């Protein structure tokens, strides 16, 4: 079956064709009459000669119209064929990518060791882009160091490659976003990437993030030049899937089962967020907690449908991840509620991060033809109360204030408001 887009490209109904043909005959005929009548009158010839002149002009104009119509038809046919060819190539690429992702997922599901996952990832990357060189660096589970875990080529023995690198030395890991370079011959190249290459090249740096924590960085290096967005998307897809399975394998070695992950957004769920709060509190690490709601989400879902609502949730989760640090955690803790845990932060620094989320949502939504939505945010800090439930209650109270005061805003809690305030958050 042909898709609707393909059907639109090939839709040339008989009515349109008949109208075009009629126009190609009638318009030249009318023009020939309009031009021929004055000529006949000026020449002052007999009726037979007048009809001959008019018939000749009409035939010439109709012939010219037919030639023009044929030329336009051929041009339109070429343009339509080119459009259909481009559509077919794009469709085939999408189908091939989906088939590759499905095959890779099935292969990873059969593996239960980190070494096996790394070997499968190497094979997938070599098949995906045999002309590029890939290196995967993982964070050592026992200390904060990036260690080369997988490579599609044997890395040269360069002295700088023996240095101990922190995850923060990788710009992609520090920012938590994919970074691309058309050429590495520039001043602002990531220092960790620079240590891995010899001479100018193009590069893609993809952070591997699991449950809000940086797991490693994948580098793809090739000849100098601009990579297509499709190529970058494919590399990110492999990295994302490898990260999930590496995280699962590492989590399986612990006594506790891995915390559940929200299937829609890929974010950790309520239990993981609460465990992170307890871990920070018991370790004496100061932290901020932000609770986020999509404003009037039930109405939004009712008016625009479940698909648009799911896209809104995914966009919000992406914006939250893009605005915070790799060490921060973003979790989905309710139907339309998210939590952001920001260790080693003050309330003011957390406020700046949350404001970046609001700005990112505005910018992204301005470029997408989807129904707009806004969010409200409630922010609390561990210095306001020693109890985890109290910190959550403060953030929930601040969120309710933001919604009551007009929504689409960020409110910081005050310590005085924790007493006697029931929490509306699913975290408790």
Residue pairs with C-beta under 8 A, 6 or more apart in sequence:
2 10
3 91
5 87
6 84
6 87
9 80
9 83
9 84
9 87
10 80
10 84
20 69
21 69
24 62
24 65
24 66
24 68
24 69
25 62
25 65
25 66
27 65
28 58
28 61
28 62
28 64
28 65
29 58
29 61
29 62
31 61
32 54
32 57
32 58
32 60
32 61
32 62
33 54
33 58
35 57
36 53
36 54
36 57
36 58
37 54
39 53
39 57
40 50
40 53
40 54
43 49
43 50
43 53
45 53
93 230
97 230
97 233
97 234
97 237
100 124
100 128
100 234
101 237
101 241
104 120
104 124
104 238
104 241
105 241
107 120
107 124
108 117
108 120
108 241
108 242
108 245
109 245
111 117
111 120
111 245
111 249
112 249
112 252
113 249
114 246
114 249
114 250
117 242
117 245
117 246
117 249
118 136
118 149
118 150
118 246
119 150
121 136
121 150
121 238
121 242
122 134
122 150
122 151
122 152
124 238
124 242
125 132
125 134
125 152
125 220
125 235
125 238
126 134
126 152
128 234
128 235
128 238
129 220
129 222
129 231
129 234
129 235
131 222
131 223
132 152
132 220
132 221
132 222
133 151
133 152
133 153
133 220
133 221
133 222
134 150
134 151
134 152
134 218
134 219
134 220
134 221
135 148
135 150
135 151
135 152
135 155
135 196
135 218
135 219
135 221
136 148
136 149
136 150
136 151
136 208
136 216
136 217
136 218
136 219
136 242
137 146
137 147
137 148
137 149
137 165
137 170
137 192
137 216
137 217
137 218
137 219
138 146
138 147
138 149
138 208
138 215
138 216
138 246
139 145
139 146
139 147
139 167
139 214
139 215
139 216
140 146
140 147
141 250
144 166
144 167
145 164
145 165
145 166
145 167
146 165
146 166
146 167
146 169
146 170
146 173
146 192
146 216
146 217
148 155
148 161
149 216
155 161
155 196
156 198
158 195
158 198
160 195
161 195
161 196
163 195
165 192
165 195
167 173
167 174
167 214
167 217
167 326
168 174
169 190
169 191
169 192
170 190
170 192
170 193
170 205
170 207
170 217
171 179
171 190
171 191
171 192
171 193
171 205
172 178
172 179
172 190
172 205
172 206
172 207
172 217
173 207
173 214
173 216
173 217
173 326
174 325
174 326
175 207
175 326
176 207
176 209
176 214
176 321
176 322
176 324
176 325
176 326
177 207
177 322
178 204
178 205
178 206
178 207
178 232
178 236
179 190
179 204
179 205
180 202
180 203
180 204
180 205
180 227
180 232
181 189
181 193
181 202
181 203
181 204
181 205
182 202
182 224
182 225
182 226
182 227
183 200
183 201
183 202
183 224
184 193
184 194
184 197
184 200
184 201
184 202
184 203
185 200
185 224
189 203
190 205
192 217
193 203
193 205
193 219
196 219
196 221
197 203
197 221
200 224
201 221
201 222
201 223
201 224
202 221
202 222
202 223
202 224
202 225
202 226
202 227
203 219
203 220
203 221
203 222
204 219
204 220
204 227
204 231
204 232
204 235
205 217
205 218
205 219
206 217
206 218
206 219
206 220
206 235
206 236
206 239
207 214
207 216
207 217
207 326
208 214
208 215
208 216
208 217
208 218
208 239
208 240
208 242
208 243
208 246
209 215
209 243
209 321
209 326
210 243
210 244
210 246
210 247
211 247
211 259
211 261
211 268
211 272
211 329
212 267
212 268
212 276
212 326
212 327
212 328
212 329
212 330
212 331
212 341
213 326
213 327
213 329
214 326
214 327
215 243
215 246
215 247
216 243
216 246
218 235
218 238
218 239
218 242
220 235
240 266
244 261
244 266
247 258
248 258
251 257
251 258
252 258
259 268
259 269
259 271
259 272
259 275
260 268
260 269
260 271
260 272
261 267
261 268
261 269
262 268
262 269
262 332
264 310
264 313
264 314
264 332
265 313
265 314
265 317
265 332
266 317
267 317
267 330
267 331
267 332
267 338
268 329
268 331
268 332
269 331
269 332
269 333
270 331
270 333
270 334
270 426
270 427
272 329
272 331
273 329
273 331
273 333
273 339
273 341
273 427
274 388
274 427
276 329
276 331
276 341
277 287
277 289
277 341
277 388
277 391
277 392
277 427
278 388
280 287
280 341
280 343
280 382
281 287
281 382
281 386
281 388
285 343
285 344
286 343
286 344
286 345
286 346
286 381
286 382
286 383
287 341
287 342
287 343
287 344
287 345
287 381
287 382
288 341
288 342
288 345
288 346
288 347
288 349
288 350
288 379
288 380
288 381
288 382
289 339
289 340
289 341
289 342
289 379
289 380
289 381
289 382
289 391
289 392
289 395
290 339
290 340
290 342
290 350
290 354
290 377
290 378
290 379
290 395
291 333
291 337
291 338
291 339
291 377
291 378
291 379
291 392
291 395
291 396
291 398
291 399
291 425
291 427
292 316
292 320
292 337
292 338
292 339
292 340
292 354
292 357
292 375
292 376
292 377
292 399
293 336
293 337
293 338
293 375
293 376
293 399
293 403
294 300
294 312
294 313
294 316
294 336
294 373
294 374
294 375
295 373
295 374
295 375
295 376
295 403
295 407
295 408
296 407
297 309
297 312
297 335
297 336
297 373
300 308
300 309
300 312
300 371
300 373
301 308
301 309
303 371
304 371
308 370
308 371
311 370
312 370
312 371
312 373
313 332
313 336
315 361
315 364
315 365
316 338
316 361
316 375
317 330
317 332
317 338
319 357
319 360
319 361
319 364
320 330
320 338
320 340
320 357
321 330
322 360
323 353
323 354
323 356
323 357
323 360
324 330
324 340
324 342
324 353
325 342
325 353
327 343
327 344
328 340
328 341
328 342
328 343
328 353
329 339
329 340
329 341
330 338
330 339
330 340
331 338
331 339
331 340
331 341
332 338
332 339
333 339
333 425
333 426
333 427
334 425
334 426
337 425
337 426
339 425
339 427
340 350
340 353
340 354
342 349
342 350
342 353
345 353
346 381
347 379
347 380
347 381
347 383
347 412
350 379
350 381
351 379
351 410
351 412
354 377
354 379
354 410
355 410
357 375
357 377
358 375
358 377
358 408
358 410
361 374
361 375
365 372
365 373
374 407
374 408
375 408
376 399
376 402
376 403
376 407
376 408
376 409
376 410
376 411
377 398
377 399
377 402
377 409
377 410
377 411
378 394
378 395
378 396
378 397
378 398
378 399
378 400
378 401
378 402
378 410
378 411
378 413
379 395
379 398
379 410
379 411
379 412
379 413
380 391
380 392
380 394
380 395
380 398
380 412
380 413
381 391
381 413
382 391
384 390
384 391
384 394
384 413
384 414
384 415
384 418
385 391
385 394
385 415
385 418
389 423
389 428
390 418
392 423
392 425
392 427
392 428
393 418
393 421
393 422
393 423
393 425
393 428
394 413
394 414
394 415
394 417
394 418
394 421
395 413
395 425
396 421
396 423
396 424
396 425
396 428
397 413
397 417
397 418
397 421
397 423
398 411
398 412
398 413
398 417
399 411
399 424
399 425
400 424
401 411
402 409
402 410
402 411
405 411
